[in-house]
């Protein structure tokens, strides 16, 4: 399917070509994730019925949720790095004032 997208005659030149390929790739990934999630939900709830047009939105929601958690993780790591750096700077200032180091 990705090869079909790459060979699509609708692809334009330059940046539009790259954007088209990236968005199509993102759609394929979201669709596959949506199929996987609905398959898992169908196994858990066998009597439920999922319409075919709900697969893609489910995939995009999973991708957006993953991006959200990734951003929050990065913010937490950055916060701890800044706190450690500030603590080391304060420690260095205290050692200079006390003429220890």
Secondary structure in CASP SS format (residue, H / E / C, confidence):
PFRMAT SS
TARGET T0000
AUTHOR 0000-0000-0000
METHOD secondary structure of the structure
MODEL  1
X C 1.00
X H 1.00
X H 1.00
X H 1.00
X H 1.00
X H 1.00
X C 1.00
X C 1.00
X C 1.00
X C 1.00
X C 1.00
X C 1.00
X C 1.00
X C 1.00
X H 1.00
X H 1.00
X H 1.00
X H 1.00
X H 1.00
X H 1.00
X H 1.00
X H 1.00
X H 1.00
X H 1.00
X H 1.00
X H 1.00
X H 1.00
X H 1.00
X H 1.00
X H 1.00
X H 1.00
X H 1.00
X H 1.00
X H 1.00
X H 1.00
X H 1.00
X H 1.00
X H 1.00
X H 1.00
X H 1.00
X H 1.00
X H 1.00
X H 1.00
X H 1.00
X C 1.00
X C 1.00
X C 1.00
X C 1.00
X C 1.00
X C 1.00
X C 1.00
X H 1.00
X H 1.00
X H 1.00
X H 1.00
X H 1.00
X H 1.00
X H 1.00
X H 1.00
X H 1.00
X H 1.00
X H 1.00
X H 1.00
X H 1.00
X H 1.00
X H 1.00
X H 1.00
X H 1.00
X H 1.00
X H 1.00
X H 1.00
X H 1.00
X H 1.00
X H 1.00
X H 1.00
X H 1.00
X H 1.00
X H 1.00
X H 1.00
X H 1.00
X H 1.00
X H 1.00
X H 1.00
X H 1.00
X H 1.00
X H 1.00
X H 1.00
X H 1.00
X H 1.00
X H 1.00
X H 1.00
X H 1.00
X H 1.00
X H 1.00
X H 1.00
X H 1.00
X H 1.00
X C 1.00
X C 1.00
X C 1.00
X C 1.00
END
